[in-house]
Structures are given as C-alpha cells and as structure tokens.
Amino acid sequence: MTADVTQPRFSTTVAALRLRSWQLGPGRPTDVIDQFSEADFKVVVDDRADVHINSHDGRFYLGWFPDGRPGTAGVGWRIAVTGTAVVPGYGVSFDTQTPSPVVAAVLAGTRPL
C-alpha cells in the first residue's frame, strides 16, 4: 500500500493540542507602577485611589483607575504621550480587567529613546 502525499492532511502534535492557560484579571498593578521612579516621574494618588504618573517634562502620562476611569466605559489604564510639532502623540487605553503584565509589556516598548 502506498500513501497519497499530494492530498492535504490535518497534522499536529500533542504539544500543540494541549490545553493552555491564559492569565485573567488585572493581576498586580504594582508590576506596572513600580517601573516608574520618583526621580524621573511624579506620582499622585487621588481621593478615589486612582494613580496618576507624569513625566517631569509633561509629555508622558499613565493613569490607573481600579474602579474604572470616570466618564468612560471600563477603562482601567490610560497611557498618553504628547507629540511634537512634527510627530503626533498617541494614547492607549486598557480595560480594568487587562492583566498588568500586558500593560507592563506595552510600557516597556514606549520608553524614551
């Protein structure tokens, strides 16, 4: 008997079929917040226990809103970088249930050059 190798077949491995686990829930926000030193950033905790972090030059902002950002639908994290006269800035928001390692990874890629 010969095998017909011209026909596409389903092929996989046991490792590819195993169940994976994914982190759910916000995790530890300090994993994100602790990336910012007081020497380089101003940290403010307001009366709602929201955390606001600003760079001293005012171009970078990170907000953590454990109960959701006021006036928004479930925003838990807000990152904003002010642009220049030539290059526009940007903003990124994450849900209150976004795992903190995801936010930390994004911030690791936004550090000044």
C-alpha positions as CSV (number, residue, x, y, z in Angstrom):
1,M,0.0,0.0,0.0
2,T,1.2,3.5,-0.8
3,A,0.3,6.8,0.8
4,D,-1.0,9.6,-1.3
5,V,1.1,12.6,-0.2
6,T,-0.4,15.0,-2.7
7,Q,-3.6,15.4,-0.7
8,P,-3.5,17.9,2.2
9,R,-4.0,16.3,5.6
10,F,-4.5,17.5,9.1
11,S,-1.2,17.2,11.0
12,T,-0.4,18.4,14.5
13,T,1.5,17.4,17.6
14,V,0.3,16.5,21.1
15,A,2.1,19.7,22.4
16,A,0.0,21.8,20.0
17,L,-3.2,20.2,21.3
18,R,-2.6,20.5,25.0
19,L,-4.7,22.9,27.0
20,R,-3.1,26.3,27.6
21,S,-3.7,28.7,30.4
22,W,-4.1,32.4,30.0
23,Q,-3.9,35.0,32.7
24,L,-7.2,36.6,33.5
25,G,-7.9,39.5,35.8
26,P,-5.9,42.6,36.5
27,G,-3.1,40.9,38.4
28,R,-0.8,43.2,40.4
29,P,-0.9,46.8,39.3
30,T,2.4,47.4,41.2
31,D,4.1,45.4,38.4
32,V,3.3,48.4,36.2
33,I,3.5,51.3,38.7
34,D,6.9,50.2,40.1
35,Q,8.5,50.7,36.8
36,F,8.5,54.5,37.4
37,S,10.9,56.1,39.8
38,E,10.2,59.2,41.7
39,A,13.4,60.7,40.4
40,D,12.0,60.7,36.8
41,F,8.2,60.8,37.4
42,K,5.7,62.5,39.5
43,V,3.2,60.0,41.2
44,V,-0.1,61.2,42.6
45,V,-2.8,59.1,44.3
46,D,-6.1,60.9,44.3
47,D,-9.1,60.7,46.6
48,R,-10.6,57.8,44.6
49,A,-7.3,55.8,44.9
50,D,-6.6,56.3,41.2
51,V,-2.9,56.6,40.4
52,H,-1.6,59.2,38.0
53,I,2.0,59.2,36.8
54,N,3.5,62.0,34.8
55,S,7.0,62.6,33.4
56,H,8.6,65.8,34.7
57,D,8.6,67.2,31.1
58,G,4.8,66.6,31.0
59,R,4.8,64.5,27.8
60,F,4.1,61.1,29.3
61,Y,1.0,60.2,31.4
62,L,-0.1,56.9,32.9
63,G,-3.3,56.6,34.8
64,W,-4.5,53.5,36.7
65,F,-8.2,53.5,37.6
66,P,-9.0,50.4,39.6
67,D,-12.8,51.1,39.6
68,G,-12.8,52.4,36.0
69,R,-11.9,55.9,34.7
70,P,-14.7,58.4,35.4
71,G,-16.8,59.1,32.3
72,T,-15.6,56.1,30.4
73,A,-16.9,52.5,30.0
74,G,-14.5,50.3,31.9
75,V,-11.1,52.0,31.2
76,G,-8.7,50.8,33.8
77,W,-5.4,52.0,32.3
78,R,-4.7,55.1,30.2
79,I,-1.3,55.8,28.6
80,A,-0.8,59.1,26.7
81,V,2.3,60.5,25.1
82,T,2.2,64.1,23.8
83,G,3.6,64.6,20.3
84,T,5.9,67.2,19.0
85,A,5.4,69.9,16.3
86,V,6.4,67.3,13.7
87,V,5.2,63.9,15.1
88,P,1.7,63.4,16.6
89,G,1.3,61.8,20.0
90,Y,-0.8,58.9,20.9
91,G,-3.0,57.3,23.6
92,V,-3.7,53.8,24.6
93,S,-6.5,52.5,26.9
94,F,-6.9,49.1,28.6
95,D,-9.9,47.6,30.3
96,T,-10.0,47.3,34.1
97,Q,-9.5,43.5,33.7
98,T,-6.5,43.7,31.4
99,P,-3.6,41.7,33.1
100,S,-1.0,44.0,34.5
101,P,1.9,42.1,32.6
102,V,0.2,43.1,29.3
103,V,0.2,46.8,30.3
104,A,3.8,46.5,31.6
105,A,4.9,45.0,28.3
106,V,3.4,47.8,26.4
107,L,5.1,50.4,28.6
108,A,8.4,48.6,28.2
109,G,8.2,49.4,24.5
110,T,7.3,53.1,25.0
111,R,10.4,54.2,26.9
112,P,12.2,57.2,25.6
113,L,15.0,56.6,23.1
